[in-house]
Amino acid sequence: MSKTLLVNGTIVNEDRIYAADVLIDGERIAKIEPGLSASSGENVIDVSGCHVLPGLIDDQVHFREPGLMHKATIATESLAAVCGGVTSYMEMPNTSPPTTTVEALAEKRDRALGRSHANFAFYLGATNENLDEIKRVALGEACGIKVFMGASTGNMLVDDPATLERIFAEATLPVATHCEDSPTIWQNEAQFKQRYGDDVPMACHPQIRSAEACYKSSSLAVELAKRFGTRLHVLHLTTERELNLFEPGPIEGKHITAEVCVHHLWFDESSYGALGARIKCNPAIKRHEDREALLAAVRDDRLDVIATDHAPHTLEEKQQTYFSAPAGLPLVQHSLQMLLEHHRNGRLTLEQIVRKAAHNPARLFGVKDRGFLREGYYGDIAVVDLERPERVTTENVRYKCGWSPLEGVELGASVVMTLVNGMVVVRNGEVLAEPGGRQLEFSE
């Protein structure tokens, strides 16, 4: 097994920023100390002027495999993730066919082995009919149970009240929810369709996927979790009002946690004019006031995790009219740089970014030996240069769909190197290793 020594870097880890070197022996971190000296056989990499972060854990991505591989694949999107400093991901079940059985989970794991550049885990999707699968899935077979309490496709909308109660009462893994109230949305859609026909302006999306629809569903999820003692994680919050459902403070000891996605911290309703369907997503990007409240909730630890909900579609699909254009946007390659832009603007600290995007996903799901820079942990590392700008262009986008909503934007920081399981996978944009991602392991 090879050894790699990162020298002259600045560590950001566990609420500290300090100078130290990092020695990696094989897959794991052997030492983190200042002034480590190189020995023969070590690959020494000078990271002077750079910050060394634990690789991000993105707990919400859609890599579209199986069944939707014209949009994305595990191979393409995991490489885009690693290029952006994301070293582990948890992938969603609304593929084709959906991942709603233990056997489908095993098939996805088989697909990822030898093809995923990042480490991986998969959610079991809930339906109105698969409670037996939810009860029999074991820790490690899935990272959690994904419940679409609205806004899903196929059979994955769980809208039967009795089924919802049993899922919240009987699930043994964390329950992660997409919270939008479908009847409210359907009523709004009918009103806007009556006004505009099929050609509803994209700027109306946050009024159709309204704050009321979000609150009605998220408040139900929190009420059920409190009633049944469920380990609940509410995904991608978008509104100021919903934040009152969650307690501020450190994630340790919380039974109910909440997440925000990078695009809801970046865009607001003014962005629809230029980007239209490119930023159509569910739940919708909403008001400027909501975005500011979400940022404040990251700072006061009311929001525990930052993720992407990376959800690529082709540009051809996105160029359709409102009701036909699918919801979702590709983000995983630039999520860390987007967060570092908030740091440049004085809105988030480096410690907060690392806590929300690396430490807390590991804590929440019980990911073993990842999410931190610690001796004995896997060498999942992102090296960033805060003074090296990068412009997002069509040419440097790694997604299979071939586009990003950030095209033309200059980001002030760059991810210069990413290591996964101790191996340098990407350095200065060059891919240096074959896919070597491993299945994530979990502890009770």
LINFEN-V261576 format. One line per field, one symbol per residue. ss: DSSP state (~ for helix, > for strand, _ for the rest). phi: phi as a letter, one per 40 degrees, with the letter a starting at -180 (. if undefined). burial: I if it has 16 or more other ideal C-beta (glycine too) atoms within 10 Angstrom, else O. A space follows every 10 residues. Layout:
ss->???
phi->???
burial->???
This chain:
ss->__>>>>>>>> >>>__>>>>> >>>>>__>>> >>>_______ _>>>>>____ >>>>_>>>>> >>________ ___~~~~~~~ ~~~__>>>>> >_________ _~~~~~~~~~ ~~______>> >>_>>_____ ~~~~~~__>_ _>__>>>>__ ______>___ ~~~~~~~~~~ ____>>>>__ _~~~~~~~~~ ~~~~~~____ _~~~~~~~__ ~~~~~~~~~~ ~~~~~~~~__ _>>>______ ~~~~~_____ _____>>>>> >~~~~~__~~ ~~~~~~~~~_ _______~~~ ~~~~~~~~~_ ____>>>__> >___~~~~__ __________ ____~~~~~~ ~~~~_____~ ~~~~~~~~~~ ~~~~~_>___ _______>__ >>>>>____> >_________ _________> >__>>>>>>> __>>>>>__> >_______>_ _>__
phi->.cbbbcbgcb cbafgbbaca bbbbbgcbcc abacgcccbc gcccbcbdgb bbbcdcbcca bbbgbcgbcc cabdcccccd ccdcgcbaab bccccbcccb bccccccccc cccgbccbca abccccbcbb dccccccbdh cacabcbcci gbbgbcccbc dccdcccccb ccbdcbbcba ccdcccccdc cccccbgccc cdccdccccc cccccdcccc dccccccbgc cbbccfcbbc cccccbcchc cdgccbbabb bccccbcacc ccdcbfccbc abcccbcdcc cccccccccc gcccbbbbfd acbccdcccc cdccccchac accbcccccc cccdcgbbcc ccccccbbcc dccccgccga gbcbcgcccc abbbbcbbca ccbdcbcccc cgaaccdgcc ccbbccabbb fgbccbafgc cbacdbcbcc bbbc
burial->OOIIIIIIII IIIOOOOOOI IIIIIOIIII OIOOOIOOOO OIOOIOIOOI IIIIIIIIII IIIIIIOIIO IIIIIIIIII IIIIIIIIII IIIIIOOIII IIOIIOOIIO IIOOIIIIII IIIIIIIOOI OOIIOOIOOO IIIIIIIIII IIOOOIIIOO OOIIOOIIOO IOIIIIIIII IIOIIOOIIO OIOOOOOOOI OIOIIIIIII IIIIIIIIII IIOIIOOIOI IIIIIIIIII IIIOIIOOOO IOOIOIIIII IIIIIIIIIO IIOOIIIIII IIIIIIIOOI IOIIIOIIOO IIIIIIIIII IIIOOOIIOO OIOOIIIIII IIIIIIIIII IIIOOOIIOI IIIIIIIIII IIIIIOIOII IIIOOOIIII IIIIIIOOOI OIOOOOIIII IOIIIIOOIO IIIIIIIIII IIIIIIIOOO OOOOIIIIOI OIOO
